[in-house]
Amino acid sequence: MKQMKNKIILESERLYLREMDHGDIEALCEILQDEEVMYAYEHAFSDEEVRQWLEKQLTRYKNDGFGLWAVILKATGSMIGQCGLTLQDCNGRSVVEVGYLFAKKYWHNGYATEAASACKEYAFNVLGIDEVYSIIRDNNEPSMNVAKRNGMLPKEKLVKYYYGMYMPHTAFSAFRKNTKSDKT
């Protein structure tokens, strides 16, 4: 089976996350070339941009030990999205972000929240990271709701320059329990 070929990083009740490989390009195209899915990016990706996106994840796995992973629906073995951890710039600081992007036909089933929560716990419990972020475009209310359901609170504002545009974002964050910065 395809899903057993790559290393499973983590599992949740309905999903498992594994490293992506070149065999995932078709599923990535379904996600990254859908204008509705990519509205916060202001454009659907070209074939070349999808290939570059995949190569960036493969490089992240090698250099950082993590990246965006394929989200596999256990019931079908299908790749339904991507979710994982990436290093991102947040107002001049490098932070670990929980990022997620799912194929439209799998929206509104709780998969993004389930995967994002599993990634947050992986960052805290496996990698020992004290604080994780989700940096979300200001017009992306559904992703903000996922961050909130993942126990994150708005922390700061920032502007990213992407695709020739300045795009306002909100950085949400959550702390690992029992850290100095943990307010709970």
C-alpha positions, 0 to 999 in steps of 0.5 A: 500500500502506498501509505505504508511506503513512507514513514508515519510521523504521527496518528490521530483517531481518523488520520495519520500523517506521513512524509510526502514524496514525488508520488503525492504530486497528483493529490498536491495538485488537487489542493494547491491548484484549487482557487477556492482552497488557495484564496488566502494565497491569492492564486492557485499554483501552476504545475511548477509551483506545486513541484517547488512546494513539494521539493521545499517540504522534502528539503525541510524534512532533511534540514529541519526534521519536519515540514508539512506532511501528507494527511491520510484518511485512515478509512480510505488511505487517501491523501486529503490534505497536508499539515505539519510544522515549518519554520516561519518568520514572525516579525523577525523571529524564527518560530515553529508554525502548525500549518494546514491546507486541505482539499475542499471536498474534505472541509467541514469534517474536523480533519484540519483541527484533528491534524493540527492538534496532533501536530501541536502535541507532537511539537510539544511532546516529541520535539520539546518546543515550548511555543507553536504558532499558526500565522494566518491571513486576516481574511481566512476565518476558517483557518483562524477557527481551526487555530482557536479550536487548537487552543491558540490565542491571537498574539500579534499582527504582521504583514507578509509580502507574497505574490506582489502583495502585502498581506496582513496576518495574525499570529496565533500561538499556544504554549506547552503546559508547565513552561515559564510562558504558559499562562494557564 
